[in-house]
Amino acid sequence: GFTQFESVLLCEKEAFLRPMPLAGGTDDYVMLCNRDEVRLTLPVGHSEITHTVEAARFEYAPISAGEILGKVVYRCDTDQDDKAEIIAEVPLYACYAVERNTPQNGFWAWLKALLKIK
């Protein structure tokens, strides 16, 4: 019956935080987080639960708040066959927006200053 199963908390809401490096943004990185608590019912005596983060090494700005930029994949051998099965995939969202960096003093500004043009 139900005594052979247990409720397992994989991660609490917003407990998984990871910086994602950015190129061309007003910030050098954006923080990624999970939005929801993740809880599963697994057989008692299940193997160790492992997780991996699947995301690009970096992203290009702009980034929208709430944009999905990766996921955490949880694995566990639930049937004792020595093969870990995927038991959950949790999206990682951008915690806030990051705008594209628009250089204020680019080539044209330098040229105008050099030629003393306003």
All heavy atoms as an XYZ file, in Angstrom:
933
protein
N       0.803     -1.179      0.000
C       0.000      0.000      0.000
C       0.857      1.258      0.000
O       1.965      1.298     -0.519
N       0.294      2.258      0.633
C       0.936      3.574      0.651
C       2.173      3.610      1.541
O       2.974      4.533      1.447
C      -0.054      4.643      1.105
C      -1.127      4.911      0.096
C      -2.446      4.531      0.339
C      -0.827      5.512     -1.110
C      -3.429      4.767     -0.596
C      -1.808      5.744     -2.051
C      -3.119      5.361     -1.797
N       2.359      2.631      2.403
C       3.528      2.626      3.285
C       4.816      2.361      2.518
O       5.900      2.557      3.054
C       3.368      1.564      4.388
O       3.213      0.272      3.777
C       2.167      1.873      5.275
N       4.706      1.942      1.274
C       5.890      1.658      0.466
C       6.340      2.867     -0.350
O       7.233      2.757     -1.176
C       5.622      0.464     -0.445
C       5.375     -0.805      0.335
C       5.172     -2.003     -0.558
O       5.308     -1.910     -1.763
N       4.851     -3.132      0.050
N       5.694      4.021     -0.115
C       6.040      5.246     -0.835
C       6.257      6.382      0.143
O       5.737      6.374      1.260
C       4.927      5.619     -1.822
C       4.775      4.626     -2.925
C       3.892      3.555     -2.811
C       5.526      4.739     -4.088
C       3.764      2.625     -3.825
C       5.399      3.825     -5.106
C       4.511      2.759     -4.978
N       7.047      7.360     -0.293
C       7.304      8.533      0.533
C       7.307      9.787     -0.340
O       7.611      9.730     -1.528
C       8.636      8.406      1.263
C       9.847      8.374      0.344
C      11.168      8.252      1.085
O      11.230      8.607      2.273
O      12.131      7.804      0.458
N       6.952     10.904      0.263
C       6.987     12.189     -0.423
C       8.381     12.778     -0.269
O       8.915     12.851      0.838
C       5.945     13.138      0.178
O       6.002     14.383     -0.471
N       8.978     13.183     -1.400
C      10.348     13.693     -1.393
C      10.345     15.116     -1.968
O       9.835     15.344     -3.071
C      11.279     12.789     -2.231
C      12.686     13.358     -2.271
C      11.273     11.374     -1.695
N      10.909     16.047     -1.224
C      11.054     17.422     -1.691
C      12.349     17.530     -2.474
O      13.432     17.306     -1.926
C      11.066     18.392     -0.510
C      11.284     19.861     -0.841
C      10.120     20.414     -1.654
C      11.472     20.660      0.432
N      12.251     17.833     -3.762
C      13.452     17.987     -4.594
C      14.040     19.385     -4.456
O      15.252     19.546     -4.364
C      13.127     17.698     -6.058
C      12.692     16.271     -6.376
C      12.399     16.131     -7.867
C      13.731     15.268     -5.946
N      13.191     20.410     -4.494
C      13.668     21.782     -4.281
C      12.501     22.671     -3.879
O      11.384     22.493     -4.350
C      14.399     22.332     -5.497
S      13.415     22.489     -6.981
N      12.796     23.609     -3.016
C      11.799     24.581     -2.589
C      11.663     25.675     -3.641
O      12.546     25.845     -4.491
C      12.193     25.178     -1.244
C      12.184     24.159     -0.127
C      12.601     24.755      1.205
O      12.938     25.952      1.259
O      12.587     24.008      2.194
N      10.585     26.422     -3.549
C      10.348     27.529     -4.477
C      11.502     28.521     -4.419
O      11.914     28.936     -3.334
C       9.030     28.220     -4.114
C       8.689     29.385     -4.995
C       7.369     30.007     -4.594
C       7.077     31.184     -5.495
N       5.785     31.788     -5.203
N      12.046     28.851     -5.600
C      13.128     29.822     -5.760
C      14.387     29.464     -4.952
O      15.189     30.340     -4.635
C      12.643     31.231     -5.434
C      11.552     31.703     -6.377
C      11.021     33.080     -6.049
O      11.355     33.631     -4.977
O      10.254     33.608     -6.873
N      14.571     28.183     -4.639
C      15.740     27.764     -3.862
C      16.941     27.486     -4.754
O      18.074     27.526     -4.287
C      15.410     26.522     -3.043
N      16.711     27.206     -6.012
C      17.808     26.893     -6.919
C      18.179     28.166     -7.673
O      17.427     28.630     -8.528
C      17.414     25.788     -7.902
C      18.592     25.203     -8.610
C      19.229     24.088     -8.103
C      19.082     25.779     -9.762
C      20.329     23.549     -8.740
C      20.185     25.256    -10.406
C      20.809     24.135     -9.891
N      19.303     28.750     -7.354
C      19.771     29.979     -8.010
C      21.085     29.692     -8.723
O      21.961     29.035     -8.165
C      19.973     31.096     -6.994
C      18.705     31.630     -6.332
C      19.068     32.611     -5.227
C      17.809     32.305     -7.349
N      21.198     30.226     -9.939
C      22.433     30.012    -10.714
C      22.654     31.234    -11.593
O      21.738     31.676    -12.279
C      22.276     28.779    -11.583
C      23.465     28.512    -12.492
C      23.194     27.288    -13.372
N      24.374     26.836    -14.052
C      24.705     27.179    -15.288
N      23.939     27.983    -15.984
N      25.790     26.706    -15.849
N      23.871     31.795    -11.606
C      24.132     32.916    -12.518
C      24.354     32.406    -13.949
O      25.015     31.391    -14.150
C      25.405     33.547    -11.956
C      26.079     32.436    -11.217
C      24.998     31.531    -10.717
N      23.773     33.097    -14.901
C      23.967     32.793    -16.326
C      24.754     33.954    -16.922
O      24.268     35.089    -16.951
C      22.624     32.664    -17.030
C      22.689     32.684    -18.545
S      23.469     31.266    -19.299
C      22.213     30.046    -19.074
N      26.003     33.725    -17.364
C      26.783     34.805    -17.983
C      26.079     35.350    -19.228
O      25.441     34.595    -19.966
C      28.092     34.124    -18.357
C      28.184     32.934    -17.461
C      26.763     32.477    -17.273
N      26.201     36.660    -19.430
C      25.578     37.327    -20.577
C      26.623     38.040    -21.420
O      27.616     38.534    -20.901
C      24.556     38.371    -20.115
C      23.317     37.851    -19.419
C      22.444     39.026    -18.994
C      22.539     36.902    -20.306
N      26.356     38.101    -22.706
C      27.180     38.883    -23.632
C      26.331     40.022    -24.160
O      25.170     39.828    -24.519
C      27.661     37.999    -24.787
N      26.906     41.211    -24.176
C      26.225     42.367    -24.752
C      25.108     42.938    -23.918
O      24.231     43.617    -24.441
N      25.128     42.689    -22.616
C      24.055     43.195    -21.757
C      24.516     44.315    -20.845
O      25.702     44.574    -20.695
N      23.546     44.976    -20.214
C      23.857     46.020    -19.240
C      24.397     45.415    -17.948
O      24.991     46.116    -17.141
C      22.620     46.873    -18.936
O      21.544     46.008    -18.538
C      22.200     47.690    -20.150
N      24.184     44.113    -17.743
C      24.782     43.353    -16.639
C      25.604     42.228    -17.244
O      25.340     41.781    -18.359
C      23.702     42.748    -15.734
C      22.966     43.805    -14.922
O      23.608     44.791    -14.517
O      21.763     43.627    -14.684
N      26.572     41.743    -16.483
C      27.425     40.648    -16.959
C      26.763     39.286    -16.841
O      27.217     38.316    -17.435
C      28.737     40.618    -16.174
C      29.595     41.836    -16.463
O      29.480     42.403    -17.568
O      30.388     42.219    -15.576
N      25.694     39.202    -16.045
C      24.996     37.935    -15.857
C      23.554     38.205    -15.448
O      23.197     39.322    -15.082
C      25.695     37.066    -14.795
C      25.671     37.665    -13.409
C      24.637     37.381    -12.527
C      26.667     38.528    -12.985
C      24.601     37.941    -11.273
C      26.651     39.089    -11.727
C      25.604     38.788    -10.875
O      25.571     39.351     -9.621
N      22.733     37.169    -15.515
C      21.370     37.204    -15.011
C      21.209     35.984    -14.108
O      21.796     34.930    -14.372
C      20.319     37.200    -16.157
C      20.371     35.905    -16.959
C      18.914     37.451    -15.632
N      20.485     36.129    -13.028
C      20.263     35.001    -12.120
C      19.091     34.166    -12.635
O      18.061     34.699    -13.029
C      19.961     35.482    -10.704
C      21.145     36.127    -10.012
S      22.611     35.072     -9.876
C      22.030     33.797     -8.776
N      19.288     32.853    -12.617
C      18.240     31.910    -12.976
C      17.702     31.277    -11.706
O      18.458     31.048    -10.750
C      18.788     30.806    -13.886
C      19.499     31.235    -15.158
C      19.898     29.996    -15.964
C      18.635     32.148    -15.990
N      16.402     30.986    -11.681
C      15.815     30.348    -10.511
C      14.621     29.494    -10.919
O      14.054     29.679    -11.994
C      15.390     31.378     -9.471
S      14.059     32.459    -10.031
N      14.268     28.561    -10.043
C      13.044     27.781    -10.238
C      11.886     28.557     -9.623
O      12.046     29.221     -8.609
C      13.182     26.389     -9.607
C      13.409     26.447     -8.110
O      14.361     27.065     -7.644
N      12.556     25.806     -7.353
N      10.713     28.483    -10.214
C       9.567     29.251     -9.724
C       8.733     28.503     -8.689
O       8.038     29.122     -7.893
C       8.644     29.621    -10.889
C       9.175     30.718    -11.746
C       8.113     31.136    -12.724
N       8.535     32.290    -13.483
C       7.889     32.742    -14.531
N       6.803     32.148    -14.962
N       8.330     33.802    -15.166
N       8.759     27.173     -8.759
C       7.850     26.396     -7.926
C       8.584     25.370     -7.080
O       9.691     24.941     -7.412
C       6.840     25.642     -8.809
C       6.018     26.589     -9.670
O       5.441     27.532     -9.112
O       5.974     26.378    -10.895
N       7.940     24.972     -6.001
C       8.422     23.846     -5.207
C       8.206     22.579     -6.027
O       7.215     22.462     -6.757
C       7.620     23.772     -3.910
C       7.947     22.574     -3.058
C       7.092     22.510     -1.810
O       7.430     23.213     -0.836
O       6.112     21.750     -1.810
N       9.129     21.642     -5.917
C       8.991     20.373     -6.632
C       9.043     19.249     -5.613
O      10.023     19.087     -4.896
C      10.108     20.191     -7.691
C       9.945     18.865     -8.412
C      10.095     21.344     -8.675
N       7.952     18.487     -5.575
C       7.823     17.376     -4.633
C       7.307     16.167     -5.406
O       6.414     16.295     -6.239
C       6.848     17.756     -3.521
C       6.733     16.748     -2.411
C       5.801     17.266     -1.320
N       6.339     18.406     -0.612
C       7.175     18.331      0.421
N       7.592     17.167      0.846
N       7.599     19.419      1.023
N       7.895     15.002     -5.142
C       7.498     13.764     -5.820
C       7.194     12.678     -4.799
O       7.669     12.720     -3.666
C       8.625     13.254     -6.714
C       9.021     14.096     -7.909
C      10.201     13.450     -8.624
C       7.865     14.238     -8.871
N       6.429     11.691     -5.233
C       6.200     10.495     -4.441
C       7.040      9.386     -5.058
O       6.875      9.061     -6.236
C       4.707     10.112     -4.441
O       3.958     11.207     -3.918
C       4.467      8.879     -3.596
N       7.959      8.842     -4.252
C       8.887      7.812     -4.727
C       8.807      6.584     -3.830
O       8.408      6.688     -2.664
C      10.323      8.339     -4.727
C      10.633      9.490     -5.679
C      12.045      9.991     -5.446
C      10.448      9.060     -7.118
N       9.214      5.424     -4.349
C       9.232      4.225     -3.508
C      10.211      4.379     -2.345
O      11.279      4.971     -2.502
C       9.716      3.120     -4.453
C       9.589      3.663     -5.831
C       9.642      5.142     -5.715
N       9.842      3.878     -1.191
C      10.742      3.874     -0.038
C      11.969      3.053     -0.419
O      11.858      2.014     -1.067
C      10.034      3.280      1.202
C      11.018      3.074      2.346
C       8.881      4.168      1.627
N      13.152      3.527     -0.055
C      14.377      2.809     -0.368
C      14.909      3.100     -1.765
O      15.774      2.372     -2.248
N      14.423      4.168     -2.394
C      14.938      4.557     -3.706
C      16.414      4.916     -3.596
O      16.928      5.200     -2.510
C      14.135      5.723     -4.288
C      14.177      6.950     -3.430
N      15.240      7.819     -3.415
C      13.286      7.420     -2.538
C      15.001      8.785     -2.552
N      13.816      8.569     -1.999
N      17.098      4.916     -4.724
C      18.519      5.260     -4.714
C      18.693      6.770     -4.535
O      17.725      7.523     -4.476
C      19.183      4.798     -6.015
O      18.687      5.547     -7.099
N      19.943      7.171     -4.492
C      20.267      8.592     -4.352
C      19.685      9.393     -5.511
O      19.714      8.958     -6.658
C      21.787      8.758     -4.326
C      22.235     10.203     -4.226
C      23.746     10.360     -4.312
O      24.445      9.362     -4.563
O      24.203     11.494     -4.145
N      19.174     10.571     -5.202
C      18.657     11.480     -6.227
C      19.783     12.409     -6.642
O      20.436     13.023     -5.793
C      17.456     12.289     -5.698
C      16.309     11.336     -5.346
C      17.011     13.329     -6.721
C      15.169     12.000     -4.614
N      20.031     12.492     -7.937
C      21.066     13.389     -8.456
C      20.400     14.425     -9.363
O      19.274     14.230     -9.825
C      22.129     12.617     -9.261
O      21.494     11.974    -10.367
C      22.833     11.594     -8.391
N      21.106     15.515     -9.586
C      20.576     16.521    -10.511
C      21.706     17.108    -11.353
O      22.859     17.135    -10.923
C      19.816     17.623     -9.772
C      20.693     18.527     -8.965
N      21.080     18.238     -7.696
C      21.268     19.712     -9.272
C      21.846     19.205     -7.228
N      21.991     20.118     -8.179
N      21.349     17.521    -12.543
C      22.269     18.217    -13.436
C      21.558     19.447    -13.984
O      20.329     19.454    -14.126
C      22.715     17.326    -14.623
O      21.556     16.851    -15.299
C      23.551     16.159    -14.156
N      22.332     20.467    -14.278
C      21.787     21.680    -14.874
C      22.065     21.624    -16.372
O      23.204     21.404    -16.783
C      22.431     22.944    -14.264
C      21.937     24.199    -14.967
C      22.144     23.002    -12.777
N      21.017     21.802    -17.153
C      21.161     21.844    -18.600
C      20.839     23.267    -19.062
O      19.696     23.698    -18.987
C      20.248     20.822    -19.267
C      20.628     19.392    -18.928
C      19.774     18.359    -19.631
O      18.916     18.723    -20.458
O      19.967     17.165    -19.332
N      21.897     23.961    -19.472
C      21.754     25.349    -19.926
C      22.977     25.687    -20.776
O      24.020     25.043    -20.665
C      21.659     26.305    -18.737
N      22.821     26.691    -21.598
C      23.951     27.164    -22.409
C      25.024     27.735    -21.484
O      24.752     28.100    -20.337
C      23.471     28.227    -23.389
N      26.251     27.825    -21.994
C      27.334     28.416    -21.196
C      27.111     29.900    -20.967
O      27.533     30.457    -19.962
C      28.675     28.210    -21.884
C      29.128     26.778    -21.868
C      30.521     26.684    -22.483
N      31.001     25.343    -22.454
C      31.844     24.866    -21.545
N      32.281     25.661    -20.598
N      32.232     23.622    -21.585
N      26.454     30.574    -21.939
C      26.118     31.987    -21.805
C      24.966     32.286    -22.763
O      24.624     31.473    -23.614
C      27.325     32.891    -22.100
C      27.731     32.899    -23.552
C      27.268     33.903    -24.404
C      28.565     31.921    -24.072
C      27.635     33.907    -25.739
C      28.942     31.928    -25.399
C      28.473     32.916    -26.243
N      24.373     33.465    -22.612
C      23.302     33.935    -23.487
C      23.644     35.343    -23.957
O      24.467     36.024    -23.367
C      21.957     33.967    -22.748
C      21.385     32.610    -22.427
C      20.832     31.881    -23.638
O      20.501     32.544    -24.645
O      20.733     30.643    -23.576
N      22.977     35.768    -25.023
C      23.105     37.128    -25.523
C      21.936     37.960    -25.020
O      20.798     37.493    -24.999
C      23.097     37.145    -27.063
C      24.334     36.536    -27.673
C      24.333     35.226    -28.135
C      25.504     37.276    -27.789
C      25.470     34.664    -28.692
C      26.643     36.719    -28.343
C      26.621     35.415    -28.800
O      27.751     34.862    -29.344
N      22.221     39.184    -24.596
C      21.177     40.116    -24.180
C      20.449     40.612    -25.429
O      21.029     40.590    -26.515
C      21.793     41.278    -23.411
N      19.218     41.029    -25.345
C      18.424     41.237    -24.132
C      17.789     39.935    -23.631
O      17.550     39.010    -24.393
C      17.347     42.211    -24.589
C      17.128     41.867    -26.033
C      18.481     41.455    -26.550
N      17.498     39.923    -22.325
C      16.835     38.807    -21.663
C      15.569     39.351    -21.006
O      15.616     40.373    -20.324
C      17.744     38.171    -20.573
C      19.041     37.641    -21.191
C      17.005     37.104    -19.793
C      18.873     36.487    -22.153
N      14.468     38.676    -21.216
C      13.199     39.075    -20.594
C      13.056     38.401    -19.236
O      13.468     37.249    -19.067
C      12.020     38.663    -21.467
O      12.117     39.238    -22.738
N      12.449     39.104    -18.291
C      12.147     38.494    -16.994
C      11.202     37.323    -17.236
O      10.245     37.432    -17.992
C      11.505     39.515    -16.058
N      11.504     36.197    -16.632
C      10.657     35.017    -16.792
C      10.998     34.146    -17.986
O      10.393     33.101    -18.184
N      11.970     34.560    -18.776
C      12.387     33.774    -19.938
C      13.038     32.468    -19.458
O      13.861     32.479    -18.550
C      13.376     34.585    -20.771
C      13.782     33.950    -22.058
C      14.663     34.882    -22.906
O      14.628     36.126    -22.698
O      15.382     34.360    -23.762
N      12.660     31.342    -20.055
C      13.252     30.058    -19.687
C      14.606     29.934    -20.371
O      14.698     29.996    -21.594
C      12.338     28.884    -20.081
C      11.013     28.956    -19.316
C      13.033     27.547    -19.806
C      10.002     27.918    -19.739
N      15.657     29.751    -19.562
C      17.022     29.698    -20.088
C      17.732     28.379    -19.772
O      18.907     28.226    -20.076
C      17.842     30.867    -19.545
C      17.364     32.245    -19.969
C      18.172     33.329    -19.277
C      17.437     32.405    -21.473
N      17.044     27.457    -19.161
C      17.650     26.172    -18.842
C      16.700     25.333    -18.025
O      15.521     25.673    -17.854
N      17.223     24.224    -17.505
C      16.419     23.352    -16.651
C      17.330     22.541    -15.749
O      18.517     22.348    -16.036
C      15.529     22.435    -17.490
C      16.289     21.458    -18.367
C      15.328     20.644    -19.230
C      16.073     19.764    -20.223
N      15.166     18.994    -21.057
N      16.744     22.083    -14.650
C      17.412     21.155    -13.752
C      16.753     19.796    -13.985
O      15.528     19.691    -13.958
C      17.261     21.560    -12.272
C      18.003     20.583    -11.365
C      17.761     22.970    -12.048
N      17.570     18.787    -14.236
C      17.055     17.438    -14.484
C      17.418     16.577    -13.283
O      18.598     16.458    -12.923
C      17.652     16.842    -15.779
C      17.132     15.438    -16.011
C      17.338     17.738    -16.977
N      16.399     15.984    -12.660
C      16.583     15.107    -11.501
C      16.483     13.658    -11.969
O      15.597     13.306    -12.747
C      15.516     15.386    -10.444
C      15.705     16.719     -9.763
C      15.112     17.864    -10.270
C      16.484     16.816     -8.619
C      15.292     19.091     -9.653
C      16.671     18.044     -7.995
C      16.066     19.173     -8.516
O      16.252     20.377     -7.909
N      17.401     12.828    -11.458
C      17.426     11.406    -11.818
C      17.513     10.548    -10.552
O      18.110     10.959     -9.555
C      18.628     11.097    -12.708
C      18.532     11.702    -14.084
C      19.770     11.351    -14.937
N      19.635     11.813    -16.298
C      19.891     13.033    -16.732
N      20.298     13.940    -15.884
N      19.724     13.348    -18.003
N      16.938      9.356    -10.663
C      16.964      8.417     -9.552
C      16.646      7.025    -10.097
O      15.817      6.879    -10.989
C      15.920      8.819     -8.509
S      15.824      7.732     -7.090
N      17.299      6.017     -9.552
C      16.977      4.632     -9.904
C      15.812      4.215     -9.018
O      15.994      3.895     -7.842
C      18.191      3.724     -9.693
C      17.909      2.276    -10.056
O      16.855      2.004    -10.681
O      18.732      1.419     -9.714
N      14.615      4.232     -9.580
C      13.413      3.921     -8.796
C      13.017      2.460     -8.871
O      12.196      2.003     -8.085
C      12.229      4.786     -9.273
O      12.008      4.541    -10.664
C      12.491      6.250     -9.020
N      13.574      1.699     -9.819
C      13.161      0.297     -9.979
C      14.310     -0.693     -9.781
O      14.216     -1.843    -10.201
C      12.484      0.087    -11.337
C      13.341      0.556    -12.503
O      14.527      0.895    -12.289
O      12.814      0.603    -13.632
N      15.408     -0.242     -9.163
C      16.558     -1.079     -8.820
C      17.140     -1.844    -10.015
O      17.555     -2.990     -9.897
C      16.201     -2.079     -7.702
C      16.117     -1.467     -6.321
C      14.822     -0.706     -6.097
O      13.773     -1.118     -6.569
N      14.892      0.405     -5.390
N      17.211     -1.193    -11.180
C      17.834     -1.830    -12.356
C      19.208     -1.225    -12.644
O      19.772     -1.446    -13.703
C      16.931     -1.722    -13.583
C      16.728     -0.294    -14.052
O      17.192      0.643    -13.360
O      16.101     -0.103    -15.112
N      19.729     -0.463    -11.694
C      21.034      0.207    -11.808
C      21.092      1.233    -12.928
O      22.165      1.558    -13.423
C      22.178     -0.816    -11.968
C      22.351     -1.663    -10.725
O      22.099     -1.140     -9.617
O      22.717     -2.846    -10.866
N      19.939      1.750    -13.356
C      19.877      2.816    -14.353
C      19.012      3.932    -13.783
O      17.862      3.707    -13.422
C      19.259      2.306    -15.663
C      20.097      1.254    -16.353
C      19.419      0.784    -17.613
C      20.209     -0.352    -18.239
N      19.501     -0.935    -19.379
N      19.590      5.116    -13.699
C      18.853      6.257    -13.154
C      17.885      6.793    -14.196
O      18.274      7.104    -15.318
C      19.811      7.336    -12.700
N      16.627      6.865    -13.830
C      15.595      7.421    -14.708
C      15.387      8.897    -14.392
O      15.595      9.333    -13.264
C      14.259      6.676    -14.517
C      14.273      5.218    -14.908
C      14.740      4.276    -13.797
O      14.739      4.680    -12.621
O      15.139      3.152    -14.133
N      14.974      9.643    -15.400
C      14.604     11.044    -15.165
C      13.293     11.040    -14.392
O      12.305     10.451    -14.839
C      14.462     11.814    -16.493
C      15.816     11.917    -17.188
C      13.874     13.203    -16.233
C      15.763     12.557    -18.562
N      13.303     11.683    -13.233
C      12.092     11.726    -12.416
C      11.440     13.106    -12.421
O      10.266     13.239    -12.086
C      12.372     11.275    -10.964
C      13.476     12.123    -10.327
C      12.724      9.793    -10.940
C      13.692     11.867     -8.851
N      12.211     14.143    -12.816
C      11.639     15.494    -12.890
C      12.545     16.391    -13.710
O      13.762     16.220    -13.716
C      11.459     16.086    -11.492
N      11.932     17.342    -14.405
C      12.651     18.405    -15.107
C      12.033     19.718    -14.662
O      10.821     19.911    -14.782
C      12.546     18.242    -16.619
C      13.269     17.014    -17.137
C      13.263     16.911    -18.652
O      12.761     17.834    -19.330
O      13.781     15.902    -19.156
N      12.866     20.591    -14.138
C      12.396     21.856    -13.572
C      12.965     23.009    -14.393
O      14.182     23.156    -14.480
C      12.834     21.981    -12.096
C      12.368     23.300    -11.506
C      12.330     20.795    -11.290
N      12.100     23.828    -15.011
C      12.605     24.965    -15.793
C      13.300     25.994    -14.912
O      12.922     26.211    -13.766
C      11.347     25.573    -16.423
C      10.195     24.761    -15.992
C      10.651     23.746    -15.009
N      14.328     26.615    -15.487
C      15.030     27.720    -14.828
C      14.697     29.005    -15.575
O      14.915     29.104    -16.784
C      16.536     27.476    -14.824
C      17.004     26.323    -13.953
C      18.503     26.101    -14.122
C      16.670     26.589    -12.490
N      14.168     29.956    -14.863
C      13.703     31.223    -15.426
C      14.670     32.356    -15.097
O      15.300     32.339    -14.037
C      12.337     31.586    -14.831
C      11.251     30.589    -15.098
C      11.025     29.521    -14.236
C      10.445     30.701    -16.225
C      10.022     28.596    -14.481
C       9.440     29.788    -16.477
C       9.234     28.739    -15.594
O       8.238     27.835    -15.851
N      14.740     33.338    -15.975
C      15.475     34.565    -15.667
C      14.710     35.295    -14.567
O      13.515     35.550    -14.708
C      15.604     35.439    -16.907
N      15.388     35.613    -13.483
C      14.731     36.269    -12.343
C      14.360     37.722    -12.640
O      13.473     38.282    -11.990
C      15.630     36.221    -11.116
S      15.971     34.551    -10.527
N      15.038     38.330    -13.602
C      14.786     39.735    -13.941
C      15.248     39.969    -15.381
O      15.944     39.141    -15.965
C      15.521     40.677    -12.978
C      16.964     40.311    -12.758
C      17.958     40.761    -13.632
C      17.345     39.493    -11.695
C      19.285     40.405    -13.442
C      18.660     39.130    -11.501
C      19.625     39.587    -12.379
O      20.944     39.235    -12.193
N      14.856     41.093    -15.934
C      15.224     41.445    -17.315
C      16.609     42.091    -17.351
O      17.011     42.760    -16.399
C      14.193     42.404    -17.905
N      17.305     41.871    -18.446
C      18.585     42.539    -18.690
C      18.529     43.094    -20.113
O      18.288     42.357    -21.065
C      19.791     41.582    -18.541
C      21.092     42.309    -18.862
C      19.842     40.983    -17.141
N      18.732     44.381    -20.220
C      18.676     45.047    -21.522
C      19.976     44.871    -22.297
O      21.023     44.617    -21.710
C      18.404     46.550    -21.323
C      17.085     46.853    -20.637
C      15.886     46.353    -21.426
O      15.900     46.481    -22.671
O      14.953     45.812    -20.807
N      19.885     45.082    -23.585
C      21.081     45.062    -24.438
C      21.871     46.337    -24.155
O      21.303     47.416    -23.987
C      20.672     45.004    -25.909
C      21.878     45.026    -26.856
C      21.466     44.877    -28.303
N      21.026     43.515    -28.548
C      19.902     43.202    -29.158
N      19.084     44.129    -29.595
N      19.569     41.943    -29.344
N      23.165     46.214    -24.104
C      24.038     47.360    -23.868
C      24.196     48.127    -25.176
O      24.652     47.580    -26.169
C      25.392     46.887    -23.356
C      26.263     48.030    -22.898
O      25.791     49.146    -22.734
N      27.529     47.753    -22.689
N      23.790     49.374    -25.165
C      23.966     50.217    -26.342
C      25.046     51.228    -26.019
O      24.856     52.104    -25.173
C      22.657     50.937    -26.723
O      22.165     51.628    -25.581
C      21.607     49.953    -27.199
N      26.201     51.111    -26.631
C      27.311     52.004    -26.306
C      26.940     53.473    -26.551
O      26.470     53.826    -27.624
C      28.432     51.580    -27.246
C      27.993     50.331    -27.919
C      26.520     50.182    -27.694
N      27.178     54.290    -25.542
C      26.894     55.718    -25.658
C      28.050     56.436    -26.350
O      27.862     57.471    -26.957
C      26.669     56.312    -24.261
C      25.496     55.697    -23.535
C      24.188     55.922    -24.265
O      23.952     56.988    -24.809
N      23.336     54.917    -24.276
N      29.226     55.893    -26.223
C      30.413     56.534    -26.795
C      31.042     55.604    -27.825
O      32.176     55.190    -27.692
C      31.426     56.877    -25.693
C      30.850     57.875    -24.723
O      30.141     58.778    -25.131
N      31.146     57.703    -23.461
N      30.299     55.278    -28.841
C      30.799     54.400    -29.882
C      31.683     55.141    -30.874
O      32.152     56.266    -30.640
N      31.896     54.532    -32.007
C      32.764     55.079    -33.041
C      32.315     56.461    -33.503
O      33.129     57.369    -33.642
C      32.818     54.115    -34.238
C      33.563     54.681    -35.406
C      34.951     54.754    -35.385
C      32.888     55.171    -36.517
C      35.640     55.281    -36.462
C      33.575     55.704    -37.596
C      34.954     55.764    -37.571
N      31.007     56.639    -33.738
C      30.510     57.930    -34.247
C      30.703     59.045    -33.222
O      31.044     60.174    -33.586
C      29.060     57.825    -34.678
C      28.930     56.954    -35.888
C      28.310     55.756    -35.979
C      29.488     57.201    -37.190
N      28.430     55.233    -37.233
C      29.155     56.104    -38.006
C      30.248     58.231    -37.740
C      29.538     56.006    -39.341
C      30.625     58.126    -39.072
C      30.277     57.034    -39.860
N      30.495     58.732    -31.949
C      30.722     59.740    -30.907
C      32.200     60.131    -30.868
O      32.540     61.313    -30.714
C      30.266     59.206    -29.562
N      33.081     59.148    -31.014
C      34.513     59.425    -31.028
C      34.876     60.297    -32.230
O      35.635     61.261    -32.119
C      35.284     58.101    -31.073
C      36.756     58.280    -31.263
C      37.676     58.584    -30.322
C      37.468     58.196    -32.504
N      38.931     58.683    -30.888
C      38.817     58.444    -32.228
C      37.092     57.931    -33.815
C      39.807     58.446    -33.222
C      38.061     57.921    -34.797
C      39.409     58.169    -34.505
N      34.309     59.961    -33.412
C      34.592     60.717    -34.620
C      34.078     62.150    -34.511
O      34.777     63.100    -34.888
C      33.967     60.024    -35.836
C      34.313     60.606    -37.191
C      35.815     60.599    -37.435
C      33.577     59.843    -38.295
N      32.887     62.322    -33.961
C      32.328     63.669    -33.770
C      33.218     64.495    -32.836
O      33.470     65.664    -33.072
C      30.910     63.601    -33.194
C      29.880     63.217    -34.195
C      28.514     63.196    -33.503
C      27.422     62.794    -34.439
N      26.122     62.784    -33.754
N      33.688     63.855    -31.768
C      34.555     64.561    -30.824
C      35.881     64.944    -31.475
O      36.406     66.035    -31.276
C      34.805     63.712    -29.588
N      36.387     64.051    -32.297
C      37.651     64.297    -32.977
C      37.517     65.470    -33.948
O      38.390     66.339    -34.043
C      38.101     63.038    -33.746
C      39.423     63.145    -34.506
C      40.568     63.314    -33.521
C      39.636     61.922    -35.363
N      36.396     65.504    -34.671
C      36.157     66.569    -35.652
C      35.473     67.782    -35.031
O      35.177     68.737    -35.720
C      35.315     66.020    -36.795
C      35.959     64.853    -37.573
C      34.984     64.320    -38.597
C      37.258     65.292    -38.212
N      35.193     67.707    -33.732
C      34.532     68.787    -32.988
C      33.192     69.155    -33.598
O      32.856     70.319    -33.758
C      35.452     69.999    -32.867
C      36.706     69.659    -32.105
C      37.607     70.833    -31.941
C      38.850     70.355    -31.187
N      39.857     71.331    -31.082
N      32.432     68.111    -33.949
C      31.073     68.276    -34.491
C      30.102     68.005    -33.328
O      30.265     67.059    -32.589
C      30.809     67.289    -35.639
C      31.805     67.516    -36.761
C      29.375     67.415    -36.120
C      31.717     66.460    -37.853
N      29.074     68.853    -33.244
C      28.084     68.635    -32.194
C      26.877     67.914    -32.709
O      26.487     67.865    -33.764
C      27.666     69.957    -31.577
C      28.799     70.573    -30.803
C      28.323     71.764    -30.056
C      29.482     72.375    -29.296
N      29.118     73.362    -28.388
